[in-house]
Amino acid sequence: MNAIVVGTRRSQLALTQTQWVIDRLQEMDPNLHVSLEKIVTKGDRILDVTLSKVGGKGLFVKEIEQALLEKRIDFAVHSMKDMPGEMPDGLTIGAIPIRENPHDCFISQDGRALKEMPAGAVVGTSSLRRQSQILSLRPDLVVKPIRGNLGTRLDKLKNGTFDAIVLAVAGLARMNMSYDQFDELSVKEMLPAVGQGALAIQCRADDAALIERLAQINHEETARAVQAERSFLQSFQGGCHLPVAGYAEWMNGEIQLSGLIGDPEGKQMIYGAALGTDPVQVGKKLAQELQEQGAEDLLDRVRNGLVG
Ligand SMILES: NCc1[nH]cc(CCC(=O)O)c1CC(=O)O
């Protein structure tokens, strides 16, 4: 039994990430045969609306999870960032490979850095997390929603719809798009999204043979860092559509987790950090710390604003 079916979205990034995983698996076993099954998800069909307004969890993963449960596919490669906190019964994350660059980058039309933009410049992003942090640093800029895959977003930058956009470095790096003129933002300027730069390989929980295979490309440090970030995020309802950031790094054998909750206007920021060796506990500890600083209150106000 050496033939495996992998499900993937059709976007260039999804295809590239999936191929990267297939390559790693075939390095381990040159006889492994993998075939691709392309799946269109709800998130791919919604093009013109800001995702945070659509609500709904896991717009990019639901159809894929269905295909896994129905055994039409055996595994799927997701951006960890797009994975909802909860997973249907019967599915599991079989591996989390080594993380790509977790940072965000600011790409402007004329190569200016975020600090150098003129007042009133229009920045495209549909992420409340990015919007909040951009406006906190530069309240004089204007943030407008942008949708579409990486190529579409870069086109909208080139054709002048936006003066600048913010993207994850990981997506560009995976697709070998190098921009000499991009301003890589530090975690101080722009704390990344939970799971940013990491992949999640999802499969059926009872597929022991495949799980054994996937374990070979699991990266323990990445997996535990991401676990801490997700434990933090899961303490807040509806996390992925809220202005919440979380990023964990290893420091002298311990996980150092930073987290941030902002308001969409970038006027209020609640920031904290926690240290420890148990990922789930570190996540909970940080959530607790932010709660003590009034996180739930701030998030409630954001949630109510979104409803209107
Ligand atoms: N929300 C879309 C998305 N999901 C994953 C990535 C690529 C980077 C990653 O793996 O975190 C992107 C694009 C972006 O945010 O620029």
The ligand as an ORCA input file, in Angstrom:
! r2SCAN-3c Opt
* xyz 0 1
  N      -4.635     34.178      5.598
  C      -4.090     33.691      4.395
  C      -2.776     33.012      4.589
  N      -2.696     31.826      5.241
  C      -1.362     31.449      5.255
  C      -0.622     32.406      4.577
  C       0.816     32.292      4.304
  C       1.738     32.376      5.453
  C       1.668     31.345      6.511
  O       1.921     30.144      6.276
  O       1.432     31.720      7.643
  C      -1.516     33.418      4.155
  C      -1.190     34.639      3.397
  C      -0.772     35.821      4.245
  O      -1.198     35.957      5.383
  O      -0.004     36.666      3.751
*
